[in-house]
Every structure is written in structure tokens, then in C-alpha cells.
Amino acid sequence: MMRSLPFNPTLKGITYEQLVDDRRTREAIILNFVVIGEAIKKIPPDSIEMSPDVPWNEFSRMRDKMVHSYFSLSITLLWATIQHDLIPLEVAAKELLKEYS
């Protein structure tokens, strides 16, 4: 059985301005990125190598920054990650879940 992933399809309709203005949504996204970053740290390296287009290490480091340096978090970086890196990560994560389920 496939477990659920912390990807939110409603992010596809959010604008940068909404991300800046809506603290609740922004904090929910950050929490999900923390969960994703922690989960990535538990993926075996050989599995990560199967999806070289996903910035695995960057997600993991972003998680660390979100947890330990919250006040220096860049909303611009968060937005860029949502726009460019989230979909490839979602595809790769779903493939990993299929492989290990």
C-alpha cells in the first residue's frame, strides 16, 4: 500500500504574493519541507542516484536551515523551490514508494 506524501496540489495555484502574505500557508509549506528533508536523509544513496535530476542534497540542507535558522529563511528561495524542484521530487518519491512497497 502506498503511503501518502506531503505534497500539496493546491500549491499549483498559489502566487508569490500569496506566499508572502499568507503566513499560515507559508508555515505549512515550510513544515512539509522539513518533513521531506528529514525523509530524504533516510533514503539509501543508491536509490538517490536513480534520480539525479532531483536536488536531494539541497532539500536536505534546506531542511536543516529551516529548522536551525528559521529567521534567515528566504521566501524567494522557498518560492523557487516550489516552482522548480517540487514536481521532480514528487515524481521521484512516488517511484521510490512503488519500488519499496
N, CA, C and O atoms as a GROMACS GRO file, in nm:
protein
  404
    1MET      N    1   0.083  -0.118   0.000
    1MET     CA    2   0.000   0.000   0.000
    1MET      C    3   0.088   0.125   0.000
    1MET      O    4   0.183   0.134   0.078
    2MET      N    5   0.056   0.220  -0.087
    2MET     CA    6   0.135   0.342  -0.098
    2MET      C    7   0.098   0.440   0.012
    2MET      O    8  -0.019   0.472   0.033
    3ARG      N    9   0.199   0.487   0.082
    3ARG     CA   10   0.177   0.589   0.185
    3ARG      C   11   0.157   0.724   0.120
    3ARG      O   12   0.199   0.748   0.007
    4SER      N   13   0.092   0.813   0.193
    4SER     CA   14   0.071   0.947   0.137
    4SER      C   15   0.199   1.028   0.146
    4SER      O   16   0.283   1.005   0.232
    5LEU      N   17   0.211   1.122   0.056
    5LEU     CA   18   0.327   1.210   0.051
    5LEU      C   19   0.286   1.350   0.091
    5LEU      O   20   0.172   1.390   0.067
    6PRO      N   21   0.377   1.426   0.153
    6PRO     CA   22   0.341   1.562   0.195
    6PRO      C   23   0.350   1.663   0.083
    6PRO      O   24   0.408   1.770   0.100
    7PHE      N   25   0.292   1.630  -0.033
    7PHE     CA   26   0.286   1.724  -0.143
    7PHE      C   27   0.144   1.778  -0.150
    7PHE      O   28   0.048   1.702  -0.144
    8ASN      N   29   0.132   1.906  -0.164
    8ASN     CA   30   0.001   1.969  -0.163
    8ASN      C   31  -0.034   2.019  -0.304
    8ASN      O   32   0.030   2.112  -0.353
    9PRO      N   33  -0.134   1.958  -0.368
    9PRO     CA   34  -0.167   2.001  -0.504
    9PRO      C   35  -0.217   2.145  -0.513
    9PRO      O   36  -0.216   2.203  -0.622
   10THR      N   37  -0.259   2.204  -0.404
   10THR     CA   38  -0.306   2.343  -0.408
   10THR      C   39  -0.191   2.441  -0.430
   10THR      O   40  -0.215   2.557  -0.460
   11LEU      N   41  -0.067   2.398  -0.414
   11LEU     CA   42   0.046   2.486  -0.441
   11LEU      C   43   0.052   2.528  -0.586
   11LEU      O   44   0.111   2.631  -0.618
   12LYS      N   45  -0.007   2.450  -0.674
   12LYS     CA   46  -0.001   2.482  -0.817
   12LYS      C   47  -0.073   2.613  -0.848
   12LYS      O   48  -0.042   2.677  -0.949
   13GLY      N   49  -0.166   2.655  -0.765
   13GLY     CA   50  -0.240   2.777  -0.791
   13GLY      C   51  -0.196   2.896  -0.709
   13GLY      O   52  -0.251   3.005  -0.724
   14ILE      N   53  -0.098   2.880  -0.623
   14ILE     CA   54  -0.056   2.988  -0.534
   14ILE      C   55   0.039   3.083  -0.608
   14ILE      O   56   0.120   3.040  -0.689
   15THR      N   57   0.027   3.210  -0.578
   15THR     CA   58   0.117   3.310  -0.636
   15THR      C   59   0.224   3.346  -0.533
   15THR      O   60   0.211   3.317  -0.414
   16TYR      N   61   0.328   3.409  -0.582
   16TYR     CA   62   0.434   3.454  -0.492
   16TYR      C   63   0.379   3.551  -0.388
   16TYR      O   64   0.414   3.543  -0.270
   17GLU      N   65   0.293   3.640  -0.430
   17GLU     CA   66   0.234   3.738  -0.339
   17GLU      C   67   0.153   3.669  -0.229
   17GLU      O   68   0.158   3.709  -0.113
   18GLN      N   69   0.078   3.565  -0.266
   18GLN     CA   70   0.002   3.491  -0.166
   18GLN      C   71   0.095   3.422  -0.067
   18GLN      O   72   0.067   3.416   0.053
   19LEU      N   73   0.206   3.369  -0.117
   19LEU     CA   74   0.303   3.304  -0.029
   19LEU      C   75   0.359   3.405   0.072
   19LEU      O   76   0.374   3.374   0.190
   20VAL      N   77   0.388   3.523   0.025
   20VAL     CA   78   0.442   3.628   0.112
   20VAL      C   79   0.337   3.671   0.215
   20VAL      O   80   0.369   3.689   0.332
   21ASP      N   81   0.214   3.689   0.170
   21ASP     CA   82   0.109   3.745   0.254
   21ASP      C   83   0.042   3.644   0.348
   21ASP      O   84  -0.009   3.684   0.453
   22ASP      N   85   0.041   3.516   0.313
   22ASP     CA   86  -0.033   3.416   0.390
   22ASP      C   87   0.062   3.335   0.478
   22ASP      O   88   0.118   3.235   0.434
   23ARG      N   89   0.077   3.380   0.600
   23ARG     CA   90   0.170   3.316   0.692
   23ARG      C   91   0.133   3.171   0.720
   23ARG      O   92   0.221   3.085   0.730
   24ARG      N   93   0.006   3.142   0.732
   24ARG     CA   94  -0.037   3.005   0.762
   24ARG      C   95   0.004   2.909   0.649
   24ARG      O   96   0.057   2.800   0.676
   25THR      N   97  -0.019   2.950   0.526
   25THR     CA   98   0.020   2.866   0.412
   25THR      C   99   0.171   2.851   0.407
   25THR      O  100   0.222   2.741   0.386
   26ARG      N  101   0.242   2.961   0.425
   26ARG     CA  102   0.388   2.958   0.421
   26ARG      C  103   0.444   2.864   0.528
   26ARG      O  104   0.535   2.786   0.501
   27GLU      N  105   0.391   2.871   0.648
   27GLU     CA  106   0.440   2.785   0.755
   27GLU      C  107   0.403   2.639   0.732
   27GLU      O  108   0.480   2.549   0.769
   28ALA      N  109   0.289   2.613   0.670
   28ALA     CA  110   0.252   2.476   0.636
   28ALA      C  111   0.349   2.420   0.531
   28ALA      O  112   0.390   2.304   0.539
   29ILE      N  113   0.384   2.502   0.434
   29ILE     CA  114   0.480   2.460   0.333
   29ILE      C  115   0.615   2.432   0.396
   29ILE      O  116   0.678   2.330   0.367
   30ILE      N  117   0.658   2.520   0.482
   30ILE     CA  118   0.786   2.501   0.550
   30ILE      C  119   0.786   2.372   0.631
   30ILE      O  120   0.883   2.296   0.627
   31LEU      N  121   0.680   2.346   0.704
   31LEU     CA  122   0.672   2.222   0.782
   31LEU      C  123   0.681   2.100   0.691
   31LEU      O  124   0.751   2.004   0.723
   32ASN      N  125   0.612   2.104   0.578
   32ASN     CA  126   0.620   1.992   0.485
   32ASN      C  127   0.760   1.977   0.427
   32ASN      O  128   0.806   1.865   0.408
   33PHE      N  129   0.828   2.087   0.400
   33PHE     CA  130   0.964   2.078   0.351
   33PHE      C  131   1.058   2.020   0.458
   33PHE      O  132   1.152   1.948   0.425
   34VAL      N  133   1.032   2.051   0.583
   34VAL     CA  134   1.111   1.992   0.691
   34VAL      C  135   1.092   1.840   0.693
   34VAL      O  136   1.188   1.765   0.706
   35VAL      N  137   0.968   1.796   0.680
   35VAL     CA  138   0.938   1.652   0.676
   35VAL      C  139   1.005   1.587   0.555
   35VAL      O  140   1.066   1.481   0.567
   36ILE      N  141   0.995   1.652   0.440
   36ILE     CA  142   1.056   1.598   0.318
   36ILE      C  143   1.208   1.589   0.335
   36ILE      O  144   1.268   1.487   0.301
   37GLY      N  145   1.269   1.695   0.386
   37GLY     CA  146   1.414   1.695   0.405
   37GLY      C  147   1.461   1.588   0.501
   37GLY      O  148   1.566   1.526   0.479
   38GLU      N  149   1.385   1.565   0.606
   38GLU     CA  150   1.421   1.459   0.701
   38GLU      C  151   1.406   1.322   0.637
   38GLU      O  152   1.489   1.234   0.658
   39ALA      N  153   1.300   1.303   0.559
   39ALA     CA  154   1.279   1.175   0.491
   39ALA      C  155   1.390   1.147   0.390
   39ALA      O  156   1.434   1.033   0.376
   40ILE      N  157   1.435   1.250   0.321
   40ILE     CA  158   1.542   1.233   0.222
   40ILE      C  159   1.668   1.179   0.288
   40ILE      O  160   1.741   1.100   0.228
   41LYS      N  161   1.695   1.222   0.409
   41LYS     CA  162   1.815   1.176   0.480
   41LYS      C  163   1.812   1.026   0.508
   41LYS      O  164   1.916   0.967   0.537
   42LYS      N  165   1.696   0.965   0.498
   42LYS     CA  166   1.683   0.822   0.526
   42LYS      C  167   1.680   0.736   0.399
   42LYS      O  168   1.671   0.614   0.407
   43ILE      N  169   1.686   0.800   0.283
   43ILE     CA  170   1.684   0.727   0.156
   43ILE      C  171   1.824   0.674   0.128
   43ILE      O  172   1.922   0.749   0.137
   44PRO      N  173   1.836   0.546   0.094
   44PRO     CA  174   1.968   0.490   0.062
   44PRO      C  175   2.032   0.562  -0.057
   44PRO      O  176   1.963   0.596  -0.153
   45PRO      N  177   2.163   0.584  -0.052
   45PRO     CA  178   2.232   0.657  -0.159
   45PRO      C  179   2.210   0.598  -0.298
   45PRO      O  180   2.198   0.672  -0.396
   46ASP      N  181   2.205   0.466  -0.309
   46ASP     CA  182   2.186   0.406  -0.442
   46ASP      C  183   2.048   0.439  -0.498
   46ASP      O  184   2.033   0.448  -0.620
   47SER      N  185   1.950   0.459  -0.414
   47SER     CA  186   1.817   0.499  -0.460
   47SER      C  187   1.817   0.644  -0.505
   47SER      O  188   1.751   0.679  -0.603
   48ILE      N  189   1.890   0.727  -0.436
   48ILE     CA  190   1.900   0.868  -0.473
   48ILE      C  191   1.968   0.883  -0.609
   48ILE      O  192   1.931   0.969  -0.688
   49GLU      N  193   2.067   0.799  -0.635
   49GLU     CA  194   2.140   0.805  -0.762
   49GLU      C  195   2.050   0.773  -0.881
   49GLU      O  196   2.085   0.809  -0.994
   50MET      N  197   1.938   0.708  -0.859
   50MET     CA  198   1.846   0.674  -0.967
   50MET      C  199   1.772   0.797  -1.021
   50MET      O  200   1.716   0.792  -1.130
   51SER      N  201   1.772   0.906  -0.946
   51SER     CA  202   1.704   1.029  -0.987
   51SER      C  203   1.800   1.148  -0.972
   51SER      O  204   1.784   1.229  -0.882
   52PRO      N  205   1.899   1.157  -1.061
   52PRO     CA  206   1.999   1.263  -1.047
   52PRO      C  207   1.945   1.403  -1.075
   52PRO      O  208   2.010   1.502  -1.041
   53ASP      N  209   1.827   1.412  -1.137
   53ASP     CA  210   1.769   1.544  -1.167
   53ASP      C  211   1.704   1.609  -1.045
   53ASP      O  212   1.669   1.727  -1.050
   54VAL      N  213   1.689   1.534  -0.937
   54VAL     CA  214   1.629   1.586  -0.814
   54VAL      C  215   1.740   1.640  -0.724
   54VAL      O  216   1.838   1.570  -0.699
   55PRO      N  217   1.727   1.762  -0.676
   55PRO     CA  218   1.831   1.819  -0.587
   55PRO      C  219   1.818   1.767  -0.444
   55PRO      O  220   1.785   1.842  -0.352
   56TRP      N  221   1.845   1.639  -0.426
   56TRP     CA  222   1.828   1.572  -0.296
   56TRP      C  223   1.904   1.644  -0.185
   56TRP      O  224   1.848   1.675  -0.080
   57ASN      N  225   2.032   1.669  -0.209
   57ASN     CA  226   2.115   1.733  -0.105
   57ASN      C  227   2.066   1.873  -0.071
   57ASN      O  228   2.072   1.915   0.045
   58GLU      N  229   2.019   1.945  -0.170
   58GLU     CA  230   1.970   2.080  -0.146
   58GLU      C  231   1.845   2.077  -0.059
   58GLU      O  232   1.829   2.162   0.030
   59PHE      N  233   1.756   1.980  -0.083
   59PHE     CA  234   1.637   1.967   0.002
   59PHE      C  235   1.678   1.935   0.145
   59PHE      O  236   1.623   1.991   0.240
   60SER      N  237   1.773   1.848   0.160
   60SER     CA  238   1.820   1.810   0.293
   60SER      C  239   1.882   1.928   0.366
   60SER      O  240   1.856   1.951   0.484
   61ARG      N  241   1.965   2.005   0.294
   61ARG     CA  242   2.027   2.123   0.356
   61ARG      C  243   1.924   2.232   0.384
   61ARG      O  244   1.934   2.304   0.484
   62MET      N  245   1.824   2.244   0.296
   62MET     CA  246   1.718   2.342   0.319
   62MET      C  247   1.642   2.307   0.447
   62MET      O  248   1.606   2.396   0.525
   63ARG      N  249   1.619   2.179   0.468
   63ARG     CA  250   1.552   2.134   0.590
   63ARG      C  251   1.631   2.180   0.712
   63ARG      O  252   1.574   2.233   0.807
   64ASP      N  253   1.762   2.159   0.709
   64ASP     CA  254   1.846   2.198   0.822
   64ASP      C  255   1.838   2.348   0.847
   64ASP      O  256   1.830   2.392   0.962
   65LYS      N  257   1.839   2.425   0.740
   65LYS     CA  258   1.831   2.571   0.756
   65LYS      C  259   1.695   2.611   0.813
   65LYS      O  260   1.686   2.700   0.898
   66MET      N  261   1.588   2.545   0.766
   66MET     CA  262   1.454   2.577   0.816
   66MET      C  263   1.441   2.547   0.964
   66MET      O  264   1.374   2.620   1.038
   67VAL      N  265   1.504   2.442   1.008
   67VAL     CA  266   1.493   2.400   1.148
   67VAL      C  267   1.584   2.483   1.239
   67VAL      O  268   1.546   2.518   1.350
   68HIS      N  269   1.704   2.513   1.192
   68HIS     CA  270   1.803   2.575   1.279
   68HIS      C  271   1.823   2.724   1.258
   68HIS      O  272   1.879   2.791   1.345
   69SER      N  273   1.778   2.778   1.146
   69SER     CA  274   1.798   2.920   1.117
   69SER      C  275   1.671   2.979   1.058
   69SER      O  276   1.674   3.043   0.953
   70TYR      N  277   1.562   2.958   1.125
   70TYR     CA  278   1.430   2.993   1.070
   70TYR      C  279   1.420   3.139   1.028
   70TYR      O  280   1.360   3.170   0.924
   71PHE      N  281   1.477   3.229   1.105
   71PHE     CA  282   1.458   3.371   1.077
   71PHE      C  283   1.538   3.420   0.957
   71PHE      O  284   1.518   3.532   0.910
   72SER      N  285   1.629   3.337   0.908
   72SER     CA  286   1.704   3.378   0.789
   72SER      C  287   1.654   3.307   0.663
   72SER      O  288   1.721   3.309   0.560
   73LEU      N  289   1.539   3.245   0.672
   73LEU     CA  290   1.482   3.175   0.558
   73LEU      C  291   1.437   3.273   0.450
   73LEU      O  292   1.368   3.370   0.479
   74SER      N  293   1.477   3.246   0.328
   74SER     CA  294   1.441   3.332   0.216
   74SER      C  295   1.311   3.285   0.153
   74SER      O  296   1.301   3.170   0.108
   75ILE      N  297   1.212   3.372   0.149
   75ILE     CA  298   1.085   3.338   0.084
   75ILE      C  299   1.108   3.321  -0.066
   75ILE      O  300   1.041   3.241  -0.130
   76THR      N  301   1.201   3.397  -0.121
   76THR     CA  302   1.233   3.385  -0.262
   76THR      C  303   1.288   3.245  -0.294
   76THR      O  304   1.251   3.185  -0.394
   77LEU      N  305   1.375   3.195  -0.207
   77LEU     CA  306   1.429   3.060  -0.225
   77LEU      C  307   1.319   2.955  -0.208
   77LEU      O  308   1.313   2.858  -0.284
   78LEU      N  309   1.233   2.974  -0.112
   78LEU     CA  310   1.120   2.884  -0.091
   78LEU      C  311   1.034   2.881  -0.217
   78LEU      O  312   0.994   2.774  -0.263
   79TRP      N  313   1.004   2.998  -0.273
   79TRP     CA  314   0.923   3.008  -0.394
   79TRP      C  315   0.991   2.937  -0.512
   79TRP      O  316   0.927   2.862  -0.586
   80ALA      N  317   1.120   2.961  -0.529
   80ALA     CA  318   1.193   2.898  -0.639
   80ALA      C  319   1.191   2.746  -0.626
   80ALA      O  320   1.179   2.674  -0.726
   81THR      N  321   1.202   2.697  -0.504
   81THR     CA  322   1.198   2.553  -0.481
   81THR      C  323   1.062   2.496  -0.516
   81THR      O  324   1.053   2.391  -0.579
   82ILE      N  325   0.957   2.564  -0.478
   82ILE     CA  326   0.821   2.520  -0.511
   82ILE      C  327   0.804   2.516  -0.663
   82ILE      O  328   0.749   2.420  -0.716
   83GLN      N  329   0.852   2.619  -0.731
   83GLN     CA  330   0.831   2.631  -0.875
   83GLN      C  331   0.914   2.533  -0.957
   83GLN      O  332   0.868   2.485  -1.061
   84HIS      N  333   1.038   2.504  -0.912
   84HIS     CA  334   1.130   2.429  -0.997
   84HIS      C  335   1.165   2.289  -0.948
   84HIS      O  336   1.198   2.202  -1.030
   85ASP      N  337   1.159   2.265  -0.821
   85ASP     CA  338   1.213   2.138  -0.768
   85ASP      C  339   1.109   2.044  -0.710
   85ASP      O  340   1.136   1.925  -0.694
   86LEU      N  341   0.993   2.093  -0.679
   86LEU     CA  342   0.894   2.011  -0.609
   86LEU      C  343   0.837   1.900  -0.697
   86LEU      O  344   0.822   1.787  -0.651
   87ILE      N  345   0.806   1.930  -0.822
   87ILE     CA  346   0.747   1.829  -0.910
   87ILE      C  347   0.846   1.715  -0.937
   87ILE      O  348   0.808   1.599  -0.922
   88PRO      N  349   0.973   1.742  -0.975
   88PRO     CA  350   1.067   1.631  -0.992
   88PRO      C  351   1.084   1.548  -0.865
   88PRO      O  352   1.099   1.426  -0.871
   89LEU      N  353   1.083   1.614  -0.751
   89LEU     CA  354   1.093   1.541  -0.625
   89LEU      C  355   0.971   1.453  -0.603
   89LEU      O  356   0.985   1.338  -0.562
   90GLU      N  357   0.854   1.505  -0.631
   90GLU     CA  358   0.732   1.426  -0.615
   90GLU      C  359   0.733   1.302  -0.704
   90GLU      O  360   0.699   1.193  -0.659
   91VAL      N  361   0.772   1.319  -0.829
   91VAL     CA  362   0.779   1.206  -0.923
   91VAL      C  363   0.878   1.100  -0.872
   91VAL      O  364   0.847   0.981  -0.870
   92ALA      N  365   0.996   1.144  -0.831
   92ALA     CA  366   1.098   1.052  -0.781
   92ALA      C  367   1.052   0.982  -0.653
   92ALA      O  368   1.075   0.862  -0.637
   93ALA      N  369   0.988   1.055  -0.564
   93ALA     CA  370   0.941   0.995  -0.438
   93ALA      C  371   0.834   0.889  -0.464
   93ALA      O  372   0.833   0.784  -0.400
   94LYS      N  373   0.745   0.917  -0.557
   94LYS     CA  374   0.642   0.818  -0.590
   94LYS      C  375   0.704   0.692  -0.650
   94LYS      O  376   0.658   0.581  -0.622
   95GLU      N  377   0.807   0.709  -0.732
   95GLU     CA  378   0.876   0.593  -0.788
   95GLU      C  379   0.945   0.512  -0.678
   95GLU      O  380   0.941   0.389  -0.679
   96LEU      N  381   1.006   0.582  -0.583
   96LEU     CA  382   1.070   0.511  -0.471
   96LEU      C  383   0.968   0.434  -0.389
   96LEU      O  384   0.993   0.321  -0.347
   97LEU      N  385   0.853   0.496  -0.366
   97LEU     CA  386   0.749   0.426  -0.290
   97LEU      C  387   0.700   0.302  -0.362
   97LEU      O  388   0.672   0.200  -0.298
   98LYS      N  389   0.688   0.308  -0.495
   98LYS     CA  390   0.648   0.192  -0.572
   98LYS      C  391   0.753   0.081  -0.559
   98LYS      O  392   0.719  -0.036  -0.543
   99GLU      N  393   0.878   0.121  -0.566
   99GLU     CA  394   0.988   0.025  -0.560
   99GLU      C  395   0.994  -0.045  -0.425
   99GLU      O  396   1.024  -0.164  -0.418
  100TYR      N  397   0.967   0.027  -0.318
  100TYR     CA  398   0.984  -0.029  -0.184
  100TYR      C  399   0.853  -0.074  -0.120
  100TYR      O  400   0.853  -0.121  -0.006
  101SER      N  401   0.741  -0.062  -0.193
  101SER     CA  402   0.612  -0.105  -0.136
  101SER      C  403   0.587  -0.250  -0.163
  101SER      O  404   0.483  -0.304  -0.123
   0.00000   0.00000   0.00000
